[in-house]
Structure formats: C-alpha cells, structure tokens
C-alpha cells in the first residue's frame, strides 16, 4: 500500500523559508515521478512543481526562482525548498505520485504579511 507523509509546514513571515518533506513507502520510489500540489482556501488544487524519475523538474511560473524540488531516492523522500515566501503561497501542500491517485494528508503553509 502506497503511503505518502508530508511534513515541514508552518507559519512564516513574508520573505521567509520553509522546507517540506514527503516520505514515501509501498512503491519503488526511484521509478516514479513525484509532484507537489497546493490548495488555497476557495481555490482548486494546483500543480506547483514536479520531478521525474530521471530528475527533470517542472515549476509553475509563480514559484520559479523561489522554490526547488529535489528527491533522495535512498531515503524515499521528495523535498520542496520554498524561499522568498509570499502571502499568496499560503495553502495546504500535498505530495503525490505523478500519474497515480496517491496523495498525502497535506501540510499547511501559512505566510503572514
């Protein structure tokens, strides 16, 4: 059974940084692309960033230059380093396996102005 457990969210001021982690189990982690989505109150869930099994990355325009996705296949973990945070980054952040309906429970990120 695939399990994804996110951690690292919290409350931070504008301009601050957070590092999210997503620990995966129940799959051959290195064989799958991974992604981070977020959902703000009253809005649809949106793709933030993704990394392929080969390390190719994608970022939505609003986070380019501020967020960095990385993966450690030895630890079955994908990370999201978020710098220069803005109030509009406030959302619940979810980890997922690309192309599959596996989701973590989410971790809240709140950026105060």
VOPA-240353 format. One line per 10 residues: number of its first residue (from 1); for each residue x, y, z of N, C-alpha, C, O, CB. Coordinates in steps of 0.001 Angstrom, whole numbers, plus 500000, padded with zeros to 6 digits. Glycine has a CB too. Example, Ala and Ser with C-alpha at 12.3 -4.5 7.8 and 13.67 -1.06 7.14 Angstrom:
2
1	513190:494310:507800:512300:495500:507800:513200:496700:507800:514236:496681:508465:511308:495527:509046  512850:497750:507080:513670:498940:507140:512900:500030:507870:513409:501138:508039:514084:499402:505725 .
! end
This chain:
113
1	500846:498812:500000:500000:500000:500000:500882:501239:500000:501787:501374:500823:499043:500005:501221  500605:502137:499067:501399:503354:498961:500980:504338:500058:499796:504598:500274:501238:503994:497555  501981:504866:500732:501737:505905:501744:502679:507071:501506:503866:506895:501231:501921:505343:503185  502117:508267:501618:502889:509497:501477:502640:510340:502716:501489:510612:503060:502506:510277:500169  503699:510754:503386:503563:511521:504613:504352:512816:504478:505581:512811:504410:504046:510704:505837  503609:513937:504440:504244:515244:504331:504552:515808:505715:503884:515496:506700:503348:516213:503546  505568:516633:505755:505912:517345:506987:506651:518620:506622:507089:518799:505485:506775:516456:507935  506784:519508:507607:507588:520699:507406:506821:521988:507231:507425:523057:507135:508430:520507:506251  505495:521912:507188:504723:523131:507051:504756:523957:508322:505285:523534:509351:503297:522807:506680  504176:525148:508225:504138:526009:509401:503777:527425:509041:503337:527720:507930:505461:525988:510114 .
11	503977:528300:510017:503696:529726:509857:505019:530464:509688:505944:530287:510480:502892:530287:511078  505100:531285:508656:506328:532020:508384:505964:533408:507889:504891:533608:507320:507213:531275:507349  506846:534356:508103:506601:535719:507620:506965:535828:506145:507717:535014:505610:507406:536747:508448  506419:536846:505508:506771:537135:504120:508289:537238:503971:508964:537901:504758:506092:538440:503647  508803:536571:502948:510240:536547:502706:510965:535396:503366:512151:535175:503120:510835:537810:503165  510259:534668:504199:510871:533557:504905:510965:532302:504057:510612:532289:502878:510103:533264:506152  511453:531244:504699:511673:529976:504006:511092:528814:504797:510984:528864:506023:513167:529750:503763  510727:527787:504081:510304:526523:504667:510794:525395:503773:510973:525570:502568:508755:526468:504846  511006:524236:504384:511363:523053:503616:510366:521956:503931:510273:521496:505069:512812:522595:503925  509623:521539:502922:508670:520451:503074:509333:519130:502700:510198:519068:501826:507415:520696:502209 .
21	508909:518098:503374:509383:516750:503068:508185:515843:502828:507113:516044:503398:510273:516194:504216  508379:514859:501991:507346:513852:501736:508029:512494:501714:508793:512179:500802:506581:514129:500384  507742:511699:502730:508317:510360:502827:507346:509363:502211:506173:509313:502578:508630:509986:504306  507843:508579:501281:507012:507627:500550:507355:506202:500953:508503:505885:501264:507185:507808:499036  506342:505353:500941:506545:503928:501189:505554:503142:500354:504534:503669:499911:506390:503587:502698  505874:501859:500144:504966:500990:499404:505134:501036:497901:504299:500508:497167:503578:501340:499736  506211:501665:497431:506469:501716:495995:507975:501776:495756:508747:502120:496651:505760:502936:495345  508371:501437:494544:509778:501567:494164:510003:503030:493816:509871:503448:492666:510158:500614:492954  510342:503781:494831:510298:505243:494769:511051:505798:493569:510543:506673:492868:510869:505831:496038  512235:505305:493331:513071:505863:492269:512515:505689:490876:513020:506299:489933:514407:505250:492322 .
31	511497:504881:490723:510925:504613:489410:509791:505554:489046:509265:505495:487935:510435:503206:489351  509414:506418:489970:508228:507251:489776:508546:508732:489830:509412:509180:490583:507190:506923:490814  507820:509481:489009:507837:510919:489155:507027:511314:490371:506077:510633:490757:507299:511604:487897  507418:512417:490961:506731:512924:492149:506366:514391:491928:506970:515071:491098:507620:512762:493423  505397:514858:492660:504954:516238:492483:504411:516802:493781:504003:516076:494688:503893:516325:491390  504421:518115:493836:503774:518861:494920:502637:519689:494315:502818:520399:493326:504808:519782:495680  501485:519579:494928:500336:520411:494604:500039:521272:495828:500529:521011:496927:499089:519544:494191  499234:522293:495613:498744:523080:496738:497301:523488:496486:496836:523584:495351:499628:524326:496968  496614:523722:497602:495224:524168:497520:494994:525253:498546:495091:525029:499753:494240:522993:497738  494687:526430:498041:494376:527561:498909:492876:527574:499169:492111:527004:498391:494846:528908:498273 .
41	492443:528217:500254:491012:528272:500583:490201:528841:499426:490522:529907:498901:490785:529116:501843  489150:528126:499029:488272:528595:497975:488807:528433:496576:488180:528881:495616:487966:529993:498196  489966:527795:496440:490575:527627:495121:490769:526148:494808:490744:525295:495695:491923:528368:495048  490963:525871:493519:491219:524497:493104:492670:524107:493420:493558:524953:493528:490928:524325:491593  492867:522816:493561:494213:522309:493778:495042:522559:492502:494574:522309:491392:494184:520781:494149  496257:523047:492675:497100:523346:491526:498461:522677:491634:498996:522492:492727:497271:524842:491380  499009:522319:490479:500344:521755:490434:501371:522853:490668:501354:523884:489996:500594:521049:489090  502254:522628:491611:503299:523593:491937:504611:523211:491251:505235:524032:490580:503496:523682:493463  505008:521983:491425:506286:521534:490891:506291:520020:490798:505534:519342:491493:507458:522031:491764  507149:519496:489938:507262:518054:489774:508699:517688:489429:509465:518501:488912:506294:517548:488685 .
51	509035:516453:489727:510350:515919:489346:510156:514518:488807:509479:513694:489423:511346:515918:490554  510753:514248:487652:510621:512935:487045:511551:511941:487728:512378:512317:488558:510917:513004:485542  511408:510688:487374:512296:509668:487913:513745:509945:487512:514676:509554:488216:511866:508277:487433  513924:510611:486394:515264:510937:485919:515807:512253:486405:516946:512614:486109:515275:510941:484461  514977:512988:487170:515443:514240:487749:515028:515497:487014:515371:516602:487434:516893:514213:487832  514295:515347:485925:513804:516531:485220:512745:517222:486060:511858:516575:486617:513235:516154:483832  512845:518532:486146:511938:519278:487003:511027:520197:486203:511333:520606:485083:512722:520082:488013  509892:520504:486827:508921:521457:486277:508485:522356:487433:508322:521905:488567:507676:520719:485606  508300:523644:487113:507776:524599:488102:506701:525447:487455:506838:525878:486310:508909:525501:488674  505642:525681:488187:504671:526639:487718:505308:528034:487772:506197:528289:488585:503362:526573:488567 .
61	504847:528919:486907:505511:530211:486758:505615:530990:488070:506620:531655:488326:504777:531040:485740  504586:530906:488888:504542:531745:490089:505602:531380:491128:505847:532158:492049:503180:531650:490718  506229:530219:490996:507225:529807:492006:508631:529681:491428:509579:529393:492158:506817:528479:492627  508767:529894:490131:510088:529770:489505:511075:530735:490151:510769:531907:490367:509998:530037:487985  512254:530227:490453:513283:531044:491089:513159:531128:492592:514061:531640:493255:513251:532409:490529  512059:530636:493150:511855:530693:494614:511778:529310:495233:512249:529099:496350:510580:531466:494945  511191:528373:494518:511000:527015:495032:511944:526051:494315:512267:526234:493141:509526:526561:494857  512379:525019:495047:513219:523986:494461:512738:522616:494912:512628:522347:496108:514694:524196:494845  512454:521759:493951:512078:520387:494269:513327:519513:494136:514155:519717:493249:510921:519879:493333  513439:518543:495029:514546:517596:494941:514080:516256:495495:513053:516165:496167:515801:518116:495713 .
71	514846:515235:495203:514467:513912:495683:515718:513172:496142:516809:513354:495603:513722:513109:494578  515523:512334:497154:516578:511471:497656:516042:510052:497561:515283:509613:498425:517004:511846:499134  516428:509345:496530:515877:508012:496299:516320:507021:497378:515624:506041:497646:516297:507504:494922  517462:507273:497987:517917:506383:499057:517032:506499:500293:516922:505559:501080:519366:506694:499424  516401:507668:500457:515533:507895:501618:514059:507864:501244:513199:508104:502091:515866:509228:502269  513757:507568:499975:512359:507545:499511:511634:508842:499872:510491:508822:500327:511612:506342:500119  512303:509944:499665:511772:511227:500098:511924:512267:498992:512941:512322:498301:512478:511697:501377  510901:513078:498844:510955:514235:497959:510816:515484:498825:510071:515508:499806:509832:514171:496855  511547:516508:498437:511589:517747:499223:511086:518927:498395:511126:518915:497165:513022:518022:499725  510616:519933:499104:510277:521200:498464:510867:522318:499311:510373:522620:500397:508723:521366:498300 .
81	511921:522922:498803:512520:524081:499459:511822:525328:498944:511813:525595:497742:514061:524152:499203  511242:526084:499853:510485:527273:499487:511154:528497:500104:511235:528624:501325:509005:527157:499950  511624:529381:499259:512267:530615:499701:511459:531817:499251:510581:531705:498395:513701:530707:499163  511756:532951:499827:511077:534206:499466:509569:534019:499439:508899:534397:498478:511566:534713:498099  509056:533445:500484:507632:533129:500530:506775:534385:500551:507144:535418:501110:507324:532277:501745  505616:534253:499917:504663:535348:499806:503333:534924:500411:503056:533728:500510:504482:535777:498333  502509:535876:500815:501192:535510:501357:500381:534641:500389:499614:533784:500827:500402:536771:501696  500540:534850:499100:499786:534050:498134:500278:532612:498031:499665:531806:497331:499854:534694:496780  501351:532277:498699:501792:530887:498786:501054:530118:499878:501208:528902:500000:503287:530832:499039  500262:530820:500662:499510:530170:501727:498552:529137:501155:497726:529451:500298:498744:531206:502551 .
91	498666:527912:501631:497856:526805:501106:498189:525536:501885:499133:525494:502674:498106:526597:499572  497391:524512:501639:497766:523175:502060:498557:522550:500913:498103:522536:499769:496503:522308:502440  499738:522037:501231:500610:521459:500231:500534:519931:500314:500635:519334:501386:502066:521955:500421  500352:519324:499131:500192:517879:499039:501284:517277:498163:501698:517855:497158:498805:517523:498485  501723:516126:498569:502670:515329:497800:501885:514258:497033:500900:513725:497544:503756:514680:498735  502313:513951:495828:501636:512930:495049:502611:512199:494139:503681:512711:493810:500515:513547:494229  502227:511006:493743:502975:510239:492752:502406:510605:491389:501203:510481:491160:502886:508683:493020  503264:511052:490490:502793:511503:489181:502076:510384:488435:502598:509279:488285:503964:512021:488346  500867:510695:487973:500113:509748:487172:499311:508733:487963:498652:507866:487389:501028:509037:486287  499370:508842:489272:498636:507922:490137:497848:508707:491172:498212:509826:491533:499596:506929:490826 .
101	496780:508112:491636:495913:508793:492603:496337:508475:494028:495546:507995:494841:494448:508393:492390  497591:508752:494307:498127:508602:495658:498472:509989:496183:499205:510742:495542:499382:507658:495678  497941:510314:497348:498128:511629:497934:498476:511500:499406:498041:510573:500088:496874:512488:497753  499256:512433:499872:499489:512541:501301:498345:513278:501959:497373:513662:501309:500813:513245:501585  498480:513473:503284:497420:514130:504038:497501:515650:503931:496562:516360:504292:497482:513711:505494  498624:516134:503437:498803:517571:503281:499464:518200:504484:499363:517701:505605:497483:518234:503028  500139:519300:504235:500750:520077:505307:500456:521552:505057:500607:522048:503940:502290:519815:505393  500036:522241:506105:499615:523638:505977:500825:524561:505952:501719:524465:506793:498672:524028:507129  500833:525452:504977:501821:526527:504909:501075:527842:504974:500190:528108:504161:502691:526434:503610  501434:528662:505941:500807:529964:506105:501885:531029:506100:502831:530976:506886:499974:530026:507410 .
111	501737:531999:505205:502701:533087:505096:502002:534374:505510:501044:534809:504870:503283:533198:503643  502484:534966:506569:501869:536195:507081:502508:537415:506422:503695:537430:506095:502009:536278:508622  501676:538429:506245:502179:539660:505597:502698:540646:506624:503157:541730:506263:501075:540324:504756 .
! end
